[in-house]
Amino acid sequence: MQITNTILMVRPVRFRMNEETAVNNYFQEDIDIKNQTINLRAQQEFDQFVSLLRSNGVDVIVVEDIYERDTPDSIFPNNWVSFHASGTVGLYPMFAENRRRERREDILDVLEEKGFEIRTVIDYTSAEEEGLFLEGTGSIVMDRDHQKAYCALSPRADEDLFIEFCEDMECTPIIFTAYQSVDGNRMPIYHTNVMMCIAETFAVICLDAIDDKKERRNVVNHLKGDGKEIIAITEVQLQNFAG
């Protein structure tokens, strides 16, 4: 199945602009609001979203972040861990040091207690020592129904690591580079899931972000070949997180 009825969410305790990831995440802005206020607002939105999901029949497993670890991006656990129907868990190498502190074995223990069977853990995190990164389902957008994986290469998505992932998960790699305009320059988009997502019958994607025509055509051909309706968004819509 392409979609799930169970979601893991980490409740933030020190959410803010992450100074370590802002170097290549051009969506972040340094705003004149105290970090405590930012985190409080994030917690309020988080709690409201959990309630909304649960009221619509989604099983949400909530884990509290740990204050002492100082992990401002802990609300995005999909970047350091992925879960698969086979019982396989993937652990991923993270670009920012403070994001590496998000990895917690106790979270896997919680999931097992909730009935999720973990059969195999594939650990890619040693790549951090070589300065190579692949940030989970931020870097990788999967079409689980068709055993395909899409990846926009960036400082946070290494090609060789992605191919290794595809070999381990027995899926077909679709590789390209996606860009956004930053101060008049075309800069790589840090995460693939910023510019595309894949549902059961459709895909939302910013085709304008794929500057190379051959790469763009290849992505389109795969999506169409798998029967996906392509919903194309503009770069302005991408900048507003429509992807």
CYANA upper distance limits for C-alpha pairs under 8 A (distance plus 0.5 A):
  1 MET  CA    144 ARG  CA      6.92
  1 MET  CA    145 ASP  CA      6.27
  1 MET  CA    200 GLU  CA      8.50
  2 GLN  CA    143 ASP  CA      7.06
  2 GLN  CA    144 ARG  CA      5.80
  2 GLN  CA    145 ASP  CA      6.26
  2 GLN  CA    199 ALA  CA      6.93
  2 GLN  CA    200 GLU  CA      6.24
  3 ILE  CA    199 ALA  CA      7.72
  3 ILE  CA    200 GLU  CA      7.87
  5 ASN  CA     57 GLY  CA      8.25
  5 ASN  CA     58 VAL  CA      5.75
  5 ASN  CA     59 ASP  CA      6.50
  6 THR  CA     58 VAL  CA      6.50
  6 THR  CA     59 ASP  CA      5.08
  6 THR  CA     60 VAL  CA      6.28
  6 THR  CA     61 ILE  CA      7.94
  7 ILE  CA     58 VAL  CA      7.93
  7 ILE  CA     59 ASP  CA      6.79
  7 ILE  CA     60 VAL  CA      5.38
  7 ILE  CA     61 ILE  CA      6.60
  8 LEU  CA     60 VAL  CA      6.51
  8 LEU  CA     61 ILE  CA      5.35
  8 LEU  CA     62 VAL  CA      6.65
  8 LEU  CA     63 VAL  CA      8.16
  8 LEU  CA     77 PRO  CA      8.40
  9 MET  CA     60 VAL  CA      7.46
  9 MET  CA     61 ILE  CA      6.61
  9 MET  CA     62 VAL  CA      5.46
  9 MET  CA     63 VAL  CA      6.83
  9 MET  CA     75 ILE  CA      7.35
  9 MET  CA     76 PHE  CA      8.39
  9 MET  CA     77 PRO  CA      7.79
 10 VAL  CA     62 VAL  CA      6.24
 10 VAL  CA     63 VAL  CA      5.31
 10 VAL  CA     64 GLU  CA      6.14
 10 VAL  CA     65 ASP  CA      6.54
 10 VAL  CA     74 SER  CA      6.94
 10 VAL  CA     75 ILE  CA      5.62
 10 VAL  CA     76 PHE  CA      7.94
 10 VAL  CA     77 PRO  CA      7.45
 11 ARG  CA     43 GLN  CA      7.34
 11 ARG  CA     46 PHE  CA      7.40
 11 ARG  CA     62 VAL  CA      7.21
 11 ARG  CA     63 VAL  CA      6.64
 11 ARG  CA     64 GLU  CA      5.42
 11 ARG  CA     65 ASP  CA      6.22
 11 ARG  CA     74 SER  CA      8.31
 11 ARG  CA     75 ILE  CA      6.74
 12 PRO  CA     39 ASN  CA      7.60
 12 PRO  CA     42 ALA  CA      7.77
 12 PRO  CA     43 GLN  CA      6.86
 12 PRO  CA     64 GLU  CA      7.43
 12 PRO  CA     65 ASP  CA      6.04
 12 PRO  CA     72 PRO  CA      7.96
 12 PRO  CA     73 ASP  CA      8.47
 12 PRO  CA     74 SER  CA      6.87
 12 PRO  CA     75 ILE  CA      6.22
 13 VAL  CA     39 ASN  CA      6.98
 13 VAL  CA     43 GLN  CA      8.16
 13 VAL  CA     64 GLU  CA      8.33
 13 VAL  CA     65 ASP  CA      6.47
 13 VAL  CA     66 ILE  CA      7.57
 13 VAL  CA     67 TYR  CA      6.37
 13 VAL  CA     72 PRO  CA      8.32
 14 ARG  CA     35 ASN  CA      8.10
 14 ARG  CA     36 GLN  CA      8.01
 14 ARG  CA     39 ASN  CA      6.37
 14 ARG  CA     67 TYR  CA      7.12
 14 ARG  CA     70 ASP  CA      6.79
 14 ARG  CA     71 THR  CA      7.05
 14 ARG  CA     72 PRO  CA      5.69
 15 PHE  CA     35 ASN  CA      7.90
 15 PHE  CA     38 ILE  CA      7.37
 15 PHE  CA     39 ASN  CA      5.34
 15 PHE  CA     42 ALA  CA      7.54
 15 PHE  CA     71 THR  CA      7.91
 15 PHE  CA     72 PRO  CA      4.74
 15 PHE  CA     73 ASP  CA      6.83
 15 PHE  CA     74 SER  CA      8.17
 15 PHE  CA     75 ILE  CA      8.28
 16 ARG  CA     35 ASN  CA      6.33
 16 ARG  CA     38 ILE  CA      6.73
 16 ARG  CA     39 ASN  CA      6.91
 16 ARG  CA     72 PRO  CA      6.02
 16 ARG  CA     73 ASP  CA      8.17
 17 MET  CA     22 ALA  CA      8.10
 17 MET  CA     28 GLN  CA      7.07
 17 MET  CA     29 GLU  CA      7.60
 17 MET  CA     30 ASP  CA      7.07
 17 MET  CA     72 PRO  CA      7.66
 18 ASN  CA     22 ALA  CA      6.65
 18 ASN  CA     72 PRO  CA      6.50
 18 ASN  CA     73 ASP  CA      7.45
 19 GLU  CA     23 VAL  CA      8.10
 20 GLU  CA     96 ALA  CA      6.19
 20 GLU  CA     97 GLU  CA      8.10
 20 GLU  CA     98 ASN  CA      7.89
 21 THR  CA     25 ASN  CA      6.50
 21 THR  CA     95 PHE  CA      8.16
 21 THR  CA     96 ALA  CA      6.58
 22 ALA  CA     26 TYR  CA      6.96
 22 ALA  CA     28 GLN  CA      6.75
 24 ASN  CA    155 PRO  CA      8.27
 24 ASN  CA    189 ILE  CA      8.49
 24 ASN  CA    190 TYR  CA      6.84
 25 ASN  CA    189 ILE  CA      8.03
 25 ASN  CA    190 TYR  CA      6.43
 26 TYR  CA    182 VAL  CA      7.87
 27 PHE  CA    239 GLN  CA      7.69
 33 ILE  CA     37 THR  CA      7.21
 33 ILE  CA     38 ILE  CA      7.25
 34 LYS  CA     38 ILE  CA      6.91
 35 ASN  CA     39 ASN  CA      6.63
 36 GLN  CA     40 LEU  CA      6.65
 37 THR  CA     41 ARG  CA      6.75
 38 ILE  CA     42 ALA  CA      6.73
 39 ASN  CA     43 GLN  CA      6.61
 40 LEU  CA     44 GLN  CA      6.75
 41 ARG  CA     45 GLU  CA      6.74
 42 ALA  CA     46 PHE  CA      6.43
 43 GLN  CA     47 ASP  CA      6.58
 44 GLN  CA     48 GLN  CA      6.74
 45 GLU  CA     49 PHE  CA      6.57
 46 PHE  CA     50 VAL  CA      6.71
 47 ASP  CA     51 SER  CA      6.79
 48 GLN  CA     52 LEU  CA      6.70
 49 PHE  CA     53 LEU  CA      6.63
 50 VAL  CA     54 ARG  CA      6.64
 50 VAL  CA     60 VAL  CA      7.33
 51 SER  CA     55 SER  CA      6.53
 52 LEU  CA     56 ASN  CA      6.97
 53 LEU  CA     57 GLY  CA      7.14
 53 LEU  CA     58 VAL  CA      5.81
 53 LEU  CA     59 ASP  CA      8.17
 53 LEU  CA     60 VAL  CA      7.83
 54 ARG  CA     58 VAL  CA      5.41
 54 ARG  CA     59 ASP  CA      6.61
 54 ARG  CA     60 VAL  CA      7.08
 63 VAL  CA    107 ILE  CA      7.78
 65 ASP  CA     74 SER  CA      7.31
 66 ILE  CA     70 ASP  CA      7.92
 66 ILE  CA     71 THR  CA      8.46
 67 TYR  CA     71 THR  CA      8.24
 69 ARG  CA    101 ARG  CA      7.08
 69 ARG  CA    102 GLU  CA      8.35
 70 ASP  CA     98 ASN  CA      7.78
 71 THR  CA     98 ASN  CA      6.30
 71 THR  CA     99 ARG  CA      6.75
 71 THR  CA    101 ARG  CA      7.25
 71 THR  CA    102 GLU  CA      6.85
 72 PRO  CA     98 ASN  CA      8.44
 72 PRO  CA     99 ARG  CA      8.47
 73 ASP  CA     99 ARG  CA      7.23
 74 SER  CA     99 ARG  CA      7.82
 74 SER  CA    102 GLU  CA      6.37
 77 PRO  CA     81 VAL  CA      6.80
 77 PRO  CA    102 GLU  CA      8.02
 78 ASN  CA     82 SER  CA      6.48
 78 ASN  CA    136 GLY  CA      6.49
 78 ASN  CA    137 THR  CA      6.24
 78 ASN  CA    138 GLY  CA      7.32
 79 ASN  CA     92 TYR  CA      7.66
 79 ASN  CA     94 MET  CA      8.29
 79 ASN  CA    135 GLU  CA      5.19
 79 ASN  CA    136 GLY  CA      4.75
 79 ASN  CA    137 THR  CA      6.26
 79 ASN  CA    138 GLY  CA      5.93
 79 ASN  CA    139 SER  CA      8.16
 80 TRP  CA     90 GLY  CA      8.46
 80 TRP  CA     91 LEU  CA      6.14
 80 TRP  CA     92 TYR  CA      5.34
 80 TRP  CA     93 PRO  CA      7.49
 80 TRP  CA     94 MET  CA      7.41
 80 TRP  CA    100 ARG  CA      8.29
 80 TRP  CA    102 GLU  CA      8.02
 80 TRP  CA    103 ARG  CA      7.04
 80 TRP  CA    135 GLU  CA      6.53
 80 TRP  CA    136 GLY  CA      6.04
 81 VAL  CA     89 VAL  CA      7.41
 81 VAL  CA     90 GLY  CA      5.92
 81 VAL  CA     91 LEU  CA      5.26
 81 VAL  CA     92 TYR  CA      6.69
 81 VAL  CA    103 ARG  CA      8.37
 81 VAL  CA    136 GLY  CA      6.55
 82 SER  CA     89 VAL  CA      6.15
 82 SER  CA     90 GLY  CA      5.54
 82 SER  CA     91 LEU  CA      7.37
 82 SER  CA    136 GLY  CA      6.79
 82 SER  CA    137 THR  CA      7.35
 83 PHE  CA     87 GLY  CA      7.62
 83 PHE  CA     88 THR  CA      6.68
 83 PHE  CA     89 VAL  CA      5.32
 83 PHE  CA     90 GLY  CA      7.12
 84 HIS  CA     88 THR  CA      5.80
 84 HIS  CA     89 VAL  CA      6.88
 86 SER  CA    119 ARG  CA      8.22
 87 GLY  CA    116 PHE  CA      8.20
 87 GLY  CA    117 GLU  CA      6.09
 87 GLY  CA    118 ILE  CA      5.24
 87 GLY  CA    119 ARG  CA      5.45
 87 GLY  CA    120 THR  CA      6.93
 88 THR  CA    118 ILE  CA      6.65
 88 THR  CA    119 ARG  CA      6.33
 88 THR  CA    120 THR  CA      5.19
 88 THR  CA    121 VAL  CA      6.28
 88 THR  CA    122 ILE  CA      7.76
 89 VAL  CA    118 ILE  CA      7.33
 89 VAL  CA    119 ARG  CA      8.46
 89 VAL  CA    120 THR  CA      6.68
 89 VAL  CA    121 VAL  CA      5.21
 89 VAL  CA    122 ILE  CA      6.64
 90 GLY  CA    121 VAL  CA      6.39
 90 GLY  CA    122 ILE  CA      5.41
 90 GLY  CA    123 ASP  CA      6.53
 90 GLY  CA    124 TYR  CA      8.00
 90 GLY  CA    136 GLY  CA      8.23
 91 LEU  CA    121 VAL  CA      7.85
 91 LEU  CA    122 ILE  CA      6.77
 91 LEU  CA    123 ASP  CA      5.29
 91 LEU  CA    124 TYR  CA      6.37
 91 LEU  CA    125 THR  CA      6.93
 91 LEU  CA    136 GLY  CA      8.06
 92 TYR  CA    123 ASP  CA      7.13
 92 TYR  CA    124 TYR  CA      5.70
 92 TYR  CA    125 THR  CA      5.66
 92 TYR  CA    133 PHE  CA      7.97
 92 TYR  CA    134 LEU  CA      6.54
 92 TYR  CA    135 GLU  CA      6.23
 92 TYR  CA    136 GLY  CA      6.30
 93 PRO  CA    100 ARG  CA      7.97
 93 PRO  CA    124 TYR  CA      6.54
 93 PRO  CA    125 THR  CA      4.67
 93 PRO  CA    126 SER  CA      7.55
 93 PRO  CA    127 ALA  CA      6.67
 93 PRO  CA    128 GLU  CA      5.98
 93 PRO  CA    132 LEU  CA      7.74
 93 PRO  CA    133 PHE  CA      5.43
 93 PRO  CA    134 LEU  CA      6.19
 93 PRO  CA    135 GLU  CA      6.75
 94 MET  CA     99 ARG  CA      6.76
 94 MET  CA    100 ARG  CA      6.27
 94 MET  CA    125 THR  CA      8.07
 94 MET  CA    128 GLU  CA      7.41
 94 MET  CA    133 PHE  CA      6.13
 94 MET  CA    134 LEU  CA      7.22
 94 MET  CA    135 GLU  CA      6.28
 94 MET  CA    156 ARG  CA      7.88
 95 PHE  CA     99 ARG  CA      7.97
 95 PHE  CA    128 GLU  CA      8.04
 95 PHE  CA    131 GLY  CA      8.33
 95 PHE  CA    132 LEU  CA      8.32
 95 PHE  CA    133 PHE  CA      6.41
 95 PHE  CA    135 GLU  CA      8.30
 95 PHE  CA    155 PRO  CA      8.35
 95 PHE  CA    156 ARG  CA      6.50
 96 ALA  CA    100 ARG  CA      7.24
 97 GLU  CA    101 ARG  CA      7.57
 98 ASN  CA    102 GLU  CA      7.92
 99 ARG  CA    103 ARG  CA      8.35
104 ARG  CA    108 LEU  CA      7.89
105 GLU  CA    109 ASP  CA      7.05
106 ASP  CA    110 VAL  CA      6.74
107 ILE  CA    111 LEU  CA      6.91
108 LEU  CA    112 GLU  CA      6.80
109 ASP  CA    113 GLU  CA      6.75
110 VAL  CA    114 LYS  CA      6.81
111 LEU  CA    115 GLY  CA      6.99
111 LEU  CA    116 PHE  CA      5.95
112 GLU  CA    116 PHE  CA      5.25
112 GLU  CA    117 GLU  CA      6.44
112 GLU  CA    118 ILE  CA      7.46
126 SER  CA    130 GLU  CA      8.25
127 ALA  CA    131 GLY  CA      6.98
127 ALA  CA    132 LEU  CA      5.71
127 ALA  CA    133 PHE  CA      7.09
128 GLU  CA    132 LEU  CA      5.93
128 GLU  CA    133 PHE  CA      6.84
132 LEU  CA    156 ARG  CA      8.08
132 LEU  CA    157 ALA  CA      8.29
132 LEU  CA    158 ASP  CA      6.61
132 LEU  CA    161 LEU  CA      8.24
133 PHE  CA    155 PRO  CA      7.80
133 PHE  CA    156 ARG  CA      5.54
133 PHE  CA    157 ALA  CA      6.02
133 PHE  CA    158 ASP  CA      6.22
133 PHE  CA    161 LEU  CA      7.99
134 LEU  CA    139 SER  CA      6.59
134 LEU  CA    156 ARG  CA      6.08
134 LEU  CA    157 ALA  CA      4.95
134 LEU  CA    158 ASP  CA      6.43
134 LEU  CA    161 LEU  CA      7.17
134 LEU  CA    162 PHE  CA      7.37
135 GLU  CA    139 SER  CA      5.64
135 GLU  CA    140 ILE  CA      8.08
135 GLU  CA    156 ARG  CA      6.80
135 GLU  CA    157 ALA  CA      7.12
135 GLU  CA    191 HIS  CA      8.43
136 GLY  CA    140 ILE  CA      6.51
137 THR  CA    141 VAL  CA      6.22
137 THR  CA    142 MET  CA      8.07
137 THR  CA    193 ASN  CA      7.74
138 GLY  CA    191 HIS  CA      5.66
138 GLY  CA    192 THR  CA      6.45
138 GLY  CA    193 ASN  CA      5.76
138 GLY  CA    194 VAL  CA      8.17
139 SER  CA    151 CYS  CA      6.42
139 SER  CA    152 ALA  CA      7.38
139 SER  CA    153 LEU  CA      8.41
139 SER  CA    156 ARG  CA      7.63
139 SER  CA    157 ALA  CA      6.24
139 SER  CA    190 TYR  CA      8.20
139 SER  CA    191 HIS  CA      5.32
139 SER  CA    192 THR  CA      5.48
139 SER  CA    193 ASN  CA      7.17
140 ILE  CA    149 ALA  CA      6.79
140 ILE  CA    150 TYR  CA      6.21
140 ILE  CA    151 CYS  CA      5.55
140 ILE  CA    152 ALA  CA      8.34
140 ILE  CA    162 PHE  CA      8.47
140 ILE  CA    191 HIS  CA      8.43
140 ILE  CA    192 THR  CA      6.75
140 ILE  CA    193 ASN  CA      7.67
141 VAL  CA    149 ALA  CA      6.20
141 VAL  CA    150 TYR  CA      5.58
141 VAL  CA    151 CYS  CA      7.02
141 VAL  CA    192 THR  CA      7.07
141 VAL  CA    193 ASN  CA      6.62
141 VAL  CA    196 MET  CA      8.12
141 VAL  CA    197 CYS  CA      7.11
141 VAL  CA    198 ILE  CA      7.76
142 MET  CA    147 GLN  CA      8.00
142 MET  CA    148 LYS  CA      6.45
142 MET  CA    149 ALA  CA      4.91
142 MET  CA    150 TYR  CA      6.72
142 MET  CA    198 ILE  CA      7.74
143 ASP  CA    147 GLN  CA      6.38
143 ASP  CA    148 LYS  CA      5.61
143 ASP  CA    149 ALA  CA      6.55
143 ASP  CA    198 ILE  CA      6.91
143 ASP  CA    199 ALA  CA      8.37
144 ARG  CA    148 LYS  CA      7.01
144 ARG  CA    149 ALA  CA      8.49
145 ASP  CA    200 GLU  CA      8.32
146 HIS  CA    226 ASP  CA      7.78
147 GLN  CA    170 GLU  CA      7.70
147 GLN  CA    171 CYS  CA      5.12
147 GLN  CA    172 THR  CA      6.82
148 LYS  CA    171 CYS  CA      5.43
148 LYS  CA    172 THR  CA      5.03
148 LYS  CA    173 PRO  CA      6.56
148 LYS  CA    174 ILE  CA      7.79
149 ALA  CA    166 CYS  CA      7.66
149 ALA  CA    171 CYS  CA      6.95
149 ALA  CA    172 THR  CA      6.55
149 ALA  CA    173 PRO  CA      5.59
149 ALA  CA    174 ILE  CA      6.52
150 TYR  CA    173 PRO  CA      6.63
150 TYR  CA    174 ILE  CA      5.22
150 TYR  CA    175 ILE  CA      6.57
150 TYR  CA    192 THR  CA      8.14
151 CYS  CA    157 ALA  CA      7.95
151 CYS  CA    162 PHE  CA      8.01
151 CYS  CA    173 PRO  CA      8.07
151 CYS  CA    174 ILE  CA      6.82
151 CYS  CA    175 ILE  CA      5.65
151 CYS  CA    176 PHE  CA      6.91
151 CYS  CA    177 THR  CA      8.38
151 CYS  CA    192 THR  CA      6.37
152 ALA  CA    157 ALA  CA      7.62
152 ALA  CA    175 ILE  CA      6.64
152 ALA  CA    176 PHE  CA      5.47
152 ALA  CA    177 THR  CA      5.10
152 ALA  CA    178 ALA  CA      6.19
152 ALA  CA    189 ILE  CA      8.04
152 ALA  CA    191 HIS  CA      7.49
152 ALA  CA    192 THR  CA      5.66
153 LEU  CA    157 ALA  CA      5.53
153 LEU  CA    158 ASP  CA      6.76
153 LEU  CA    159 GLU  CA      7.00
153 LEU  CA    175 ILE  CA      7.66
153 LEU  CA    176 PHE  CA      6.77
153 LEU  CA    177 THR  CA      5.62
153 LEU  CA    178 ALA  CA      7.92
153 LEU  CA    188 PRO  CA      8.19
154 SER  CA    158 ASP  CA      7.36
154 SER  CA    177 THR  CA      7.77
154 SER  CA    188 PRO  CA      6.30
154 SER  CA    189 ILE  CA      7.16
154 SER  CA    190 TYR  CA      6.13
154 SER  CA    191 HIS  CA      8.00
155 PRO  CA    190 TYR  CA      7.39
156 ARG  CA    190 TYR  CA      6.70
156 ARG  CA    191 HIS  CA      7.78
157 ALA  CA    161 LEU  CA      8.26
157 ALA  CA    162 PHE  CA      7.71
157 ALA  CA    190 TYR  CA      8.30
157 ALA  CA    191 HIS  CA      8.17
158 ASP  CA    162 PHE  CA      6.68
159 GLU  CA    163 ILE  CA      6.76
159 GLU  CA    175 ILE  CA      8.31
160 ASP  CA    164 GLU  CA      6.70
161 LEU  CA    165 PHE  CA      6.67
162 PHE  CA    166 CYS  CA      6.77
162 PHE  CA    173 PRO  CA      8.24
163 ILE  CA    167 GLU  CA      6.72
163 ILE  CA    173 PRO  CA      7.09
164 GLU  CA    168 ASP  CA      6.71
165 PHE  CA    169 MET  CA      6.57
166 CYS  CA    170 GLU  CA      6.05
166 CYS  CA    171 CYS  CA      5.46
166 CYS  CA    172 THR  CA      6.80
166 CYS  CA    173 PRO  CA      6.62
167 GLU  CA    171 CYS  CA      7.07
174 ILE  CA    219 VAL  CA      7.51
175 ILE  CA    215 GLU  CA      8.24
176 PHE  CA    210 ILE  CA      7.87
176 PHE  CA    215 GLU  CA      6.18
176 PHE  CA    216 ARG  CA      8.24
177 THR  CA    188 PRO  CA      7.43
177 THR  CA    189 ILE  CA      8.46
177 THR  CA    210 ILE  CA      6.66
177 THR  CA    211 ASP  CA      8.25
177 THR  CA    212 ASP  CA      8.37
177 THR  CA    215 GLU  CA      8.34
178 ALA  CA    188 PRO  CA      6.22
178 ALA  CA    189 ILE  CA      6.14
178 ALA  CA    192 THR  CA      8.29
178 ALA  CA    195 MET  CA      8.42
178 ALA  CA    209 ALA  CA      5.46
178 ALA  CA    210 ILE  CA      5.11
178 ALA  CA    211 ASP  CA      7.42
179 TYR  CA    186 ARG  CA      6.17
179 TYR  CA    187 MET  CA      5.64
179 TYR  CA    188 PRO  CA      4.85
179 TYR  CA    189 ILE  CA      5.61
179 TYR  CA    209 ALA  CA      5.43
179 TYR  CA    210 ILE  CA      6.88
179 TYR  CA    211 ASP  CA      7.63
180 GLN  CA    185 ASN  CA      8.50
180 GLN  CA    186 ARG  CA      5.97
180 GLN  CA    187 MET  CA      5.91
180 GLN  CA    188 PRO  CA      6.87
180 GLN  CA    189 ILE  CA      6.54
180 GLN  CA    209 ALA  CA      6.66
180 GLN  CA    235 GLU  CA      7.76
181 SER  CA    185 ASN  CA      5.91
181 SER  CA    186 ARG  CA      5.22
181 SER  CA    187 MET  CA      6.76
182 VAL  CA    186 ARG  CA      6.80
182 VAL  CA    187 MET  CA      7.01
189 ILE  CA    194 VAL  CA      8.14
189 ILE  CA    195 MET  CA      8.45
190 TYR  CA    194 VAL  CA      8.49
191 HIS  CA    195 MET  CA      8.20
192 THR  CA    196 MET  CA      6.89
193 ASN  CA    197 CYS  CA      6.44
193 ASN  CA    243 GLY  CA      7.42
194 VAL  CA    238 LEU  CA      7.64
194 VAL  CA    241 PHE  CA      7.26
194 VAL  CA    243 GLY  CA      5.85
195 MET  CA    204 VAL  CA      8.45
195 MET  CA    205 ILE  CA      6.15
195 MET  CA    206 CYS  CA      5.96
195 MET  CA    209 ALA  CA      8.11
195 MET  CA    238 LEU  CA      6.66
195 MET  CA    242 ALA  CA      8.46
195 MET  CA    243 GLY  CA      5.18
196 MET  CA    203 ALA  CA      7.58
196 MET  CA    204 VAL  CA      5.83
196 MET  CA    205 ILE  CA      4.62
196 MET  CA    206 CYS  CA      6.96
196 MET  CA    243 GLY  CA      5.51
197 CYS  CA    203 ALA  CA      6.20
197 CYS  CA    204 VAL  CA      5.82
197 CYS  CA    205 ILE  CA      7.05
197 CYS  CA    243 GLY  CA      6.91
198 ILE  CA    202 PHE  CA      6.78
198 ILE  CA    203 ALA  CA      4.90
198 ILE  CA    204 VAL  CA      7.03
199 ALA  CA    203 ALA  CA      6.38
200 GLU  CA    228 LYS  CA      8.19
201 THR  CA    227 GLY  CA      7.52
201 THR  CA    228 LYS  CA      5.64
201 THR  CA    229 GLU  CA      6.81
202 PHE  CA    227 GLY  CA      8.42
202 PHE  CA    228 LYS  CA      4.95
202 PHE  CA    229 GLU  CA      4.80
202 PHE  CA    230 ILE  CA      6.35
202 PHE  CA    231 ILE  CA      7.59
203 ALA  CA    223 LEU  CA      7.96
203 ALA  CA    228 LYS  CA      6.59
203 ALA  CA    229 GLU  CA      6.63
203 ALA  CA    230 ILE  CA      5.59
203 ALA  CA    231 ILE  CA      6.46
204 VAL  CA    230 ILE  CA      6.66
204 VAL  CA    231 ILE  CA      5.22
204 VAL  CA    232 ALA  CA      6.47
204 VAL  CA    233 ILE  CA      7.54
204 VAL  CA    243 GLY  CA      6.68
205 ILE  CA    230 ILE  CA      7.71
205 ILE  CA    231 ILE  CA      6.85
205 ILE  CA    232 ALA  CA      5.70
205 ILE  CA    233 ILE  CA      6.50
205 ILE  CA    243 GLY  CA      6.69
206 CYS  CA    210 ILE  CA      8.15
206 CYS  CA    232 ALA  CA      6.08
206 CYS  CA    233 ILE  CA      5.34
206 CYS  CA    234 THR  CA      6.30
206 CYS  CA    235 GLU  CA      6.99
206 CYS  CA    238 LEU  CA      7.27
206 CYS  CA    243 GLY  CA      7.59
207 LEU  CA    216 ARG  CA      7.15
207 LEU  CA    232 ALA  CA      6.94
207 LEU  CA    233 ILE  CA      7.84
207 LEU  CA    234 THR  CA      8.31
208 ASP  CA    234 THR  CA      7.16
208 ASP  CA    235 GLU  CA      7.18
209 ALA  CA    235 GLU  CA      7.34
210 ILE  CA    215 GLU  CA      7.53
210 ILE  CA    216 ARG  CA      6.14
211 ASP  CA    216 ARG  CA      7.83
212 ASP  CA    216 ARG  CA      6.68
213 LYS  CA    217 ARG  CA      6.53
214 LYS  CA    218 ASN  CA      6.62
215 GLU  CA    219 VAL  CA      6.81
216 ARG  CA    220 VAL  CA      6.74
217 ARG  CA    221 ASN  CA      6.51
218 ASN  CA    222 HIS  CA      6.81
219 VAL  CA    223 LEU  CA      6.82
220 VAL  CA    224 LYS  CA      6.51
220 VAL  CA    230 ILE  CA      8.50
221 ASN  CA    225 GLY  CA      6.22
222 HIS  CA    226 ASP  CA      6.73
223 LEU  CA    227 GLY  CA      7.07
223 LEU  CA    228 LYS  CA      5.86
223 LEU  CA    229 GLU  CA      8.25
223 LEU  CA    230 ILE  CA      7.84
224 LYS  CA    228 LYS  CA      5.82
224 LYS  CA    229 GLU  CA      7.46
224 LYS  CA    230 ILE  CA      7.96
233 ILE  CA    237 GLN  CA      6.50
233 ILE  CA    238 LEU  CA      7.32
233 ILE  CA    242 ALA  CA      7.97
233 ILE  CA    243 GLY  CA      7.95
234 THR  CA    238 LEU  CA      6.74
235 GLU  CA    239 GLN  CA      6.60
236 VAL  CA    240 ASN  CA      7.00
237 GLN  CA    241 PHE  CA      6.99
237 GLN  CA    242 ALA  CA      5.87
237 GLN  CA    243 GLY  CA      8.00
238 LEU  CA    242 ALA  CA      5.71
238 LEU  CA    243 GLY  CA      6.00
